[in-house]
Amino acid sequence: MTSRGLEIRVGAVVVLAMALLVVGTMWFQRFQLAEKRYSFYVRFTDVGGLLADDAVFVNGVERGKVERIDLQEEVVVVELAVRQGVEVPVDSRVSLQAVGIMGERQVIIRRGESAQVVAEGDTLDGMLLMGLGEVMGKAGDITGDPREIRPP
């Protein structure tokens, strides 16, 4: 085997390894070329912890992602991109739910029963479901200061 032949084989193996690395990374990130999606908007009063590219779940199944988050005067408008063919009735409940103890959020859509479905560019109202952090904060507000409790 000549030195030139060995160099060509090593180069081919390196190129193949790089291609496998790129394809593997795209597969692990669920990257899809040209996936058809339609976008609609949801208004929230607070989106604490929600980020662009976070997953959108429809009845517990991942079917979209958060495209953009826009702060307006009184509300936060979130643009959701949902896969084409996934119908979201207009009476669906859209909520932000805490996922972890660090305050991460995900968008949950519970399908309604209406025959009319959300179209491209429509806007729905969403709600923020309290996570562990908010519940613990409220519990602290309700119980107050234990030093103020006096026996009868």
FILO-298228 format. One record per residue: z negated, y, x negated of N, C-alpha, C in turn; residue number from 1. Coordinates in pm, 1 decimal, padded with zeros to 6 digits. Atoms other than C-alpha are relative to their C-alpha. Example, Ala and Ser with C-alpha at 12.3 -4.5 7.8 and 13.67 -1.06 7.14 Angstrom:
BEGIN
      n_z      n_y      n_x     ca_z     ca_y     ca_x      c_z      c_y      c_x  nr
  00000.0 -00119.0 -00089.0 -00780.0 -00450.0 -01230.0  00000.0  00120.0 -00090.0   1
  00006.0 -00119.0  00082.0 -00714.0 -00106.0 -01367.0 -00073.0  00109.0  00077.0   2
//
This chain:
BEGIN
      n_z      n_y      n_x     ca_z     ca_y     ca_x      c_z      c_y      c_x  nr
  00000.0 -00116.4 -00084.5  00000.0  00000.0  00000.0  00000.0  00123.5 -00089.6   1
 -00010.8 -00121.7  00079.7  00100.3  00334.0 -00139.6 -00098.9  00104.7  00049.8   2
  00091.3 -00108.5 -00034.5 -00112.7  00643.5 -00140.4  00053.8  00080.8  00117.7   3
 -00062.5 -00076.2 -00109.2  00135.2  00817.2  00090.2 -00018.8 -00070.9  00133.7   4
  00017.3  00078.1 -00122.5  00117.2  00537.5  00352.1 -00143.7  00005.1  00049.9   5
  00141.3 -00007.9 -00036.5 -00262.8  00545.7  00345.1 -00032.6  00137.1  00059.7   6
  00024.3 -00134.5 -00051.8 -00266.0  00922.6  00399.1  00054.8  00015.6  00141.3   7
 -00059.3 -00007.4 -00133.7 -00036.1  00888.6  00701.0 -00086.6 -00074.6  00099.8   8
  00086.9  00077.3 -00091.0 -00258.1  00620.1  00855.8 -00131.5  00072.8  00026.6   9
  00125.6 -00073.7 -00017.4 -00576.0  00822.2  00797.4  00024.3  00122.1  00088.8  10
 -00033.0 -00115.3 -00083.6 -00410.1  01129.9  00948.7  00020.2 -00039.4  00145.2  11
 -00022.6  00048.0 -00136.8 -00298.2  00930.8  01254.9 -00131.9 -00036.7  00067.5  12
  00131.1  00036.5 -00055.9 -00651.4  00795.0  01304.9 -00080.3  00125.4  00034.3  13
  00073.1 -00125.0 -00026.1 -00799.4  01145.7  01281.0  00055.7  00068.5  00124.1  14
 -00061.9 -00062.7 -00117.0 -00549.7  01284.2  01534.7 -00036.6 -00076.8  00126.4  15
  00037.6  00082.7 -00115.0 -00620.3  00992.2  01770.7 -00147.0  00020.6  00036.9  16
  00142.5 -00022.6 -00026.3 -00996.8  01043.2  01734.1 -00023.1  00135.9  00065.6  17
  00013.4 -00133.3 -00059.9 -00962.7  01415.0  01814.6  00047.5 -00000.7  00145.3  18
 -00050.9  00008.3 -00137.2 -00753.7  01338.5  02123.2 -00100.0 -00072.6  00089.2  19
  00101.1  00072.2 -00078.1 -01013.4  01085.1  02242.2 -00122.8  00086.7  00024.6  20
  00113.5 -00089.9 -00016.9 -01288.7  01341.5  02187.2  00025.7  00102.3  00109.4  21
 -00034.2 -00099.7 -00101.8 -01110.7  01603.5  02398.0  00006.0 -00063.9  00137.9  22
 -00009.9  00068.3 -00129.6 -01026.6  01358.6  02678.4 -00137.3 -00046.4  00047.2  23
  00134.7  00044.8 -00036.1 -01379.9  01215.8  02672.7 -00087.5  00114.0  00048.2  24
  00077.1 -00117.2 -00041.5 -01536.1  01560.7  02694.9  00043.8  00047.5  00138.4  25
 -00050.6 -00041.7 -00131.3 -01312.3  01653.5  02986.9 -00043.8 -00098.6  00108.1  26
  00040.5  00101.8 -00097.9 -01398.4  01326.6  03163.0 -00148.4  00013.8  00034.0  27
  00143.6 -00014.4 -00025.3 -01773.4  01375.8  03121.3 -00030.8  00126.0  00079.7  28
  00020.5 -00123.4 -00075.0 -01743.8  01727.5  03261.2  00074.2 -00000.8  00132.6  29
 -00074.5  00016.8 -00125.4 -01538.8  01598.2  03554.5  00112.1  00102.0  00012.1  30
 -00110.0 -00095.4  00004.3 -01253.1  01822.3  03451.6  00119.8 -00059.2  00072.7  31
 -00118.0  00046.1 -00071.4 -00954.9  01795.8  03682.5  00107.5  00106.5 -00009.4  32
 -00111.6 -00092.0  00007.6 -00618.8  01950.5  03626.2  00052.6  00028.5  00139.8  33
 -00065.1 -00044.1 -00123.6 -00486.9  02147.9  03922.1 -00062.1 -00059.4  00126.5  34
  00064.3  00044.6 -00123.9 -00745.4  02041.4  04178.5  00012.9  00112.1  00102.5  35
 -00020.3 -00100.3 -00105.2 -00662.5  02222.4  04502.3 -00134.2  00030.9  00065.9  36
  00124.3 -00045.8 -00062.0 -00952.3  02428.0  04638.6  00029.8  00120.5  00088.4  37
 -00006.1 -00123.6 -00077.3 -01003.4  02693.8  04900.2 -00136.0  00067.1 -00011.4  38
  00122.5 -00076.5  00022.0 -01260.8  02969.5  04874.4 -00045.6  00068.5  00127.6  39
  00060.5 -00081.1 -00104.3 -01497.5  03126.0  05122.7 -00129.0  00057.1 -00055.6  40
  00113.3 -00075.9  00050.0 -01800.8  03349.3  05090.4 -00125.3 -00027.7  00083.5  41
  00128.7  00016.6 -00067.6 -02169.6  03314.1  05173.3 -00090.8  00113.8 -00044.5  42
  00093.8 -00108.9  00028.2 -02421.3  03599.3  05199.4 -00141.4 -00055.2 -00008.3  43
  00140.2  00037.2  00018.4 -02775.3  03546.0  05067.0 -00080.1  00126.5 -00029.6  44
  00086.3 -00111.9  00038.6 -03071.7  03779.2  05027.3 -00043.1 -00013.7 -00145.2  45
  00043.0  00027.3  00136.8 -03162.3  03615.0  04694.9  00064.1 -00130.9 -00043.8  46
 -00060.8  00123.1  00050.4 -02994.8  03352.7  04475.6 -00068.2 -00046.9 -00127.8  47
  00072.4  00026.8  00123.5 -03260.1  03317.7  04203.5  00036.0 -00130.7 -00068.2  48
 -00031.0  00118.0  00079.7 -03132.6  03077.4  03938.2  00138.9 -00058.0  00020.8  49
 -00134.4  00052.4 -00024.0 -02785.1  03012.0  04083.6  00096.4  00062.0 -00100.3  50
 -00096.5 -00046.3  00099.1 -02501.3  03037.7  03831.3  00141.0 -00038.3  00041.5  51
 -00139.1  00038.2 -00021.8 -02122.8  03034.8  03842.8  00021.9 -00139.0 -00058.9  52
 -00033.2  00138.5  00036.6 -01982.7  02679.1  03810.9 -00105.9 -00101.3  00040.7  53
  00094.7  00097.8 -00054.7 -02291.5  02523.4  03973.9  00068.1 -00077.7  00111.9  54
 -00062.1  00088.2 -00098.4 -02208.4  02236.7  04207.4 -00031.3  00042.9  00143.1  55
  00017.9 -00018.9 -00143.7 -02164.1  02267.8  04584.4  00003.6 -00138.8  00063.7  56
  00010.0  00130.4 -00064.8 -02274.2  01967.7  04788.8  00022.5  00014.2  00149.9  57
 -00024.6  00003.7 -00143.7 -02140.2  01895.0  05136.6 -00058.1 -00130.9  00050.9  58
  00072.7  00117.3 -00049.8 -02375.8  01656.6  05319.7 -00038.5 -00095.4 -00112.4  59
  00050.4  00079.4  00110.9 -02506.2  01537.8  04983.7  00103.9 -00047.7 -00099.5  60
 -00107.0  00043.8  00089.3 -02167.9  01477.1  04817.8  00060.7  00122.5 -00068.0  61
 -00055.0 -00113.6  00072.4 -02038.9  01709.0  04544.8  00147.3  00017.9  00036.6  62
 -00136.7 -00025.9 -00045.4 -01723.7  01871.3  04681.6  00051.7  00138.1 -00038.0  63
 -00047.2 -00131.5  00039.1 -01697.6  02210.7  04517.6 -00086.7  00059.7 -00107.8  64
  00078.6 -00069.8  00100.9 -01840.1  02470.1  04284.6 -00013.7  00147.1  00037.0  65
  00020.8 -00142.9 -00016.4 -01970.9  02824.5  04276.3  00100.2  00070.7 -00090.2  66
 -00101.4 -00072.5  00077.3 -01683.9  03048.1  04167.9 -00054.9  00128.8 -00058.8  67
  00042.0 -00132.9  00042.4 -01847.7  03389.5  04152.4 -00122.6  00042.6  00079.6  68
  00117.8 -00056.2 -00065.9 -02172.1  03570.6  04235.9  00009.0  00151.2 -00013.3  69
 -00019.3 -00144.3 -00000.8 -02149.5  03935.8  04338.3 -00118.4  00068.3  00068.5  70
  00112.4 -00075.7 -00055.3 -02448.4  04167.2  04389.9  00053.8  00121.4  00073.3  71
 -00039.7 -00115.9 -00079.1 -02387.4  04414.9  04671.6 -00124.8  00076.9  00039.2  72
  00112.0 -00087.7 -00035.8 -02609.5  04678.8  04834.3 -00124.4 -00076.3  00045.7  73
  00115.7  00066.6 -00061.4 -02837.4  04461.9  05050.8 -00000.9 -00150.6 -00020.8  74
 -00012.9  00145.7  00008.0 -02712.8  04109.8  04984.2  00069.4 -00041.9 -00129.2  75
 -00074.4  00060.3  00109.9 -02572.9  03876.4  04722.0  00108.4 -00085.7  00063.9  76
 -00111.7  00076.3 -00056.1 -02228.2  03737.7  04804.5  00044.7 -00102.5 -00103.4  77
 -00037.2  00110.7  00087.6 -02144.4  03399.1  04656.8  00134.2 -00055.7  00047.0  78
 -00129.7  00060.0 -00031.8 -01787.0  03274.0  04643.1 -00005.8 -00148.1 -00033.4  79
  00000.0  00145.5  00017.4 -01767.2  02897.4  04693.7  00143.5 -00050.8  00003.8  80
 -00131.3  00063.7  00002.1 -01457.6  02694.0  04605.0 -00020.7 -00147.2  00034.1  81
  00017.8  00136.6 -00049.6 -01444.5  02369.7  04804.6  00135.6 -00070.0 -00002.7  82
 -00124.3  00077.1  00008.7 -01188.1  02094.0  04761.3  00080.6  00007.6  00128.5  83
 -00091.4  00000.5 -00112.9 -00885.8  02113.6  04985.7 -00018.1 -00131.6  00075.9  84
  00017.6  00119.8 -00081.7 -00921.8  01869.0  05274.0 -00143.4 -00022.3  00044.6  85
  00139.9  00008.4 -00042.4 -01300.4  01908.8  05299.8 -00021.7  00109.3  00103.2  86
  00016.3 -00097.8 -00107.4 -01355.1  02076.5  05634.8 -00146.7  00036.5  00016.6  87
  00135.0 -00052.8 -00020.7 -01661.6  02295.4  05678.5  00000.6  00072.0  00133.4  88
  00004.8 -00068.5 -00129.3 -01729.3  02378.5  06046.2 -00071.6  00134.8 -00011.0  89
  00056.2 -00135.1  00007.5 -01820.0  02743.0  06112.9 -00149.1  00004.5  00033.1  90
  00143.1  00001.8 -00030.8 -02164.5  02644.7  06246.2 -00080.9 -00080.3 -00102.6  91
  00069.6  00072.7  00106.7 -02256.6  02466.4  05921.0 -00113.1  00084.4 -00056.4  92
  00112.1 -00068.7  00064.2 -02585.5  02552.8  05749.7  00021.7 -00002.4 -00150.4  93
 -00015.9 -00011.2  00144.8 -02543.1  02679.1  05393.9 -00132.5  00048.6 -00055.7  94
  00129.5 -00038.1  00055.6 -02858.8  02690.6  05186.4 -00001.4 -00019.6 -00150.7  95
  00026.4  00016.9  00142.5 -02976.7  02728.2  04829.5 -00128.7 -00078.5 -00011.8  96
  00115.7  00087.4  00013.1 -03214.2  02452.9  04731.6 -00038.3 -00011.1 -00146.5  97
  00047.8  00016.2  00137.1 -03429.3  02428.6  04420.2  00018.3 -00146.0 -00041.4  98
 -00026.6  00134.6  00048.1 -03336.1  02128.7  04207.9 -00108.8 -00047.4 -00095.0  99
  00097.1  00040.5  00100.5 -03583.1  02126.1  03921.7 -00121.7  00088.8  00000.6 100
  00122.6 -00079.1  00006.3 -03920.1  02262.3  03828.5  00020.8  00133.6 -00070.7 101
 -00028.3 -00124.3  00070.3 -03755.4  02536.3  03622.9  00070.7  00102.7  00088.3 102
 -00058.7 -00096.0 -00092.0 -03602.4  02702.6  03930.1  00150.5 -00008.9  00015.1 103
 -00144.1  00014.6 -00017.0 -03244.5  02575.6  03906.7  00031.0 -00019.1  00147.5 104
 -00038.3  00006.7 -00141.3 -03059.1  02597.2  04236.9  00134.3 -00068.7  00014.6 105
 -00131.1  00053.2 -00035.1 -02771.6  02421.1  04405.7  00030.4  00037.3  00144.1 106
 -00043.5 -00036.2 -00134.1 -02569.0  02504.5  04713.7  00014.6 -00127.6  00081.8 107
 -00004.5  00114.8 -00090.6 -02615.2  02261.7  05001.6  00066.0  00045.8  00129.8 108
 -00065.0 -00028.5 -00128.4 -02381.1  02263.9  05301.8 -00025.6 -00119.4  00091.0 109
  00019.5  00101.5 -00104.3 -02492.4  02068.5  05609.4  00100.3  00029.8  00109.6 110
 -00107.5 -00021.8 -00096.6 -02191.7  02029.9  05832.3 -00053.0  00015.1  00141.3 111
  00031.4 -00018.9 -00141.1 -02214.9  02159.2  06186.3  00090.9 -00086.9  00085.8 112
 -00077.5  00082.2 -00093.2 -02042.4  02021.1  06493.8  00116.5  00074.4  00062.9 113
 -00106.2 -00080.2 -00058.4 -01798.9  02299.9  06577.1  00138.2 -00056.2 -00035.4 114
 -00137.7  00042.3  00026.4 -01430.5  02219.5  06607.9  00071.3  00102.2 -00087.3 115
 -00059.5 -00105.1  00082.1 -01349.9  02550.4  06437.9 -00055.1 -00011.7 -00141.8 116
  00042.6  00017.0  00138.8 -01358.5  02525.5  06058.6  00015.8  00129.9 -00078.2 117
 -00005.9 -00115.8  00088.1 -01410.5  02781.2  05783.2  00137.4  00004.2 -00065.2 118
 -00131.4 -00019.0  00062.3 -01081.1  02922.3  05656.4 -00016.4  00075.7 -00130.8 119
 -00002.3 -00073.9  00126.6 -00989.8  03073.3  05322.0 -00041.3  00144.8  00024.5 120
  00042.6 -00138.8 -00008.8 -01175.3  03404.8  05280.1 -00105.4  00030.0  00105.1 121
  00104.2 -00022.6 -00100.3 -01423.0  03360.0  05569.2 -00135.4  00022.4 -00067.2 122
  00134.6 -00025.0  00051.6 -01785.9  03466.2  05525.6 -00103.4 -00059.0  00094.2 123
  00111.1  00059.0 -00075.3 -02095.8  03275.6  05637.7 -00130.0  00060.1 -00051.2 124
  00132.9 -00040.5  00044.1 -02465.7  03360.9  05621.3 -00073.4 -00123.0 -00050.7 125
  00075.2  00110.4  00058.9 -02679.5  03142.4  05397.6 -00148.3  00030.5 -00000.5 126
  00145.1 -00019.0  00007.9 -03050.1  03091.1  05352.9 -00052.5 -00062.3 -00128.8 127
  00064.2  00046.3  00122.3 -03276.0  03037.3  05055.1 -00117.9 -00088.0  00038.9 128
  00111.8  00089.6 -00024.9 -03502.1  02733.1  05079.4 -00098.8  00013.6 -00115.5 129
  00100.1 -00018.5  00103.1 -03829.4  02775.3  04892.5 -00010.5 -00124.5 -00087.4 130
  00020.5  00107.1  00095.7 -03868.6  02567.6  04579.0 -00147.2 -00010.3 -00035.6 131
  00138.1  00023.5  00040.9 -04182.8  02449.0  04406.9 -00067.2  00128.7 -00048.3 132
  00057.2 -00124.7  00050.9 -04234.1  02782.5  04230.3 -00038.5  00096.0  00110.8 133
  00028.8 -00091.2 -00111.2 -04212.6  02984.7  04551.2 -00116.0 -00050.6  00084.9 134
  00108.1  00058.6 -00080.2 -04440.2  02743.3  04739.9 -00134.0  00020.7 -00069.1 135
  00126.2 -00018.7  00073.3 -04705.0  02760.3  04467.4 -00041.6  00147.6  00002.7 136
  00031.3 -00142.3 -00008.1 -04680.9  03140.9  04468.1 -00056.6  00038.0  00135.2 137
  00049.8 -00028.6 -00135.2 -04726.0  03155.6  04845.4 -00138.5 -00061.1  00020.6 138
  00131.2  00064.0 -00013.9 -05017.5  02911.2  04826.5 -00106.9  00085.5 -00067.5 139
  00094.5 -00088.5  00068.3 -05185.1  03143.4  04576.5 -00029.6  00123.6  00081.0 140
  00019.9 -00118.1 -00083.4 -05133.6  03440.8  04807.6 -00087.7 -00032.1  00120.3 141
  00075.3  00038.2 -00119.9 -05277.6  03251.6  05106.0 -00145.6 -00027.1 -00032.7 142
  00138.4  00036.6  00031.8 -05584.9  03114.7  04932.8 -00079.5  00117.9 -00052.6 143
  00070.9 -00116.9  00049.4 -05668.6  03445.1  04767.1 -00081.1 -00031.5 -00123.7 144
  00084.5  00013.6  00118.3 -05930.8  03485.0  04499.1 -00120.6 -00087.8  00034.5 145
  00113.5  00088.1 -00032.9 -06184.9  03197.5  04499.1 -00135.1  00063.8 -00027.4 146
  00128.8 -00067.0  00028.2 -06453.3  03432.5  04361.9 -00048.5  00079.2  00120.1 147
  00039.4 -00077.3 -00118.5 -06449.0  03616.5  04694.3 -00059.9 -00087.4  00108.8 148
  00055.2  00091.5 -00101.2 -06555.7  03306.9  04888.7 -00150.2 -00009.1 -00020.8 149
  00146.3  00003.2  00009.2 -06926.4  03323.7  04964.8 -00052.5 -00104.3  00098.7 150
  00057.2  00097.9 -00093.4 -07135.5  03046.9  05115.1 -00072.0  00070.3  00115.1 151
  00065.4 -00064.6 -00115.3 -07276.8  03117.2  05463.7 -00150.9  00006.8 -00011.6 152
//
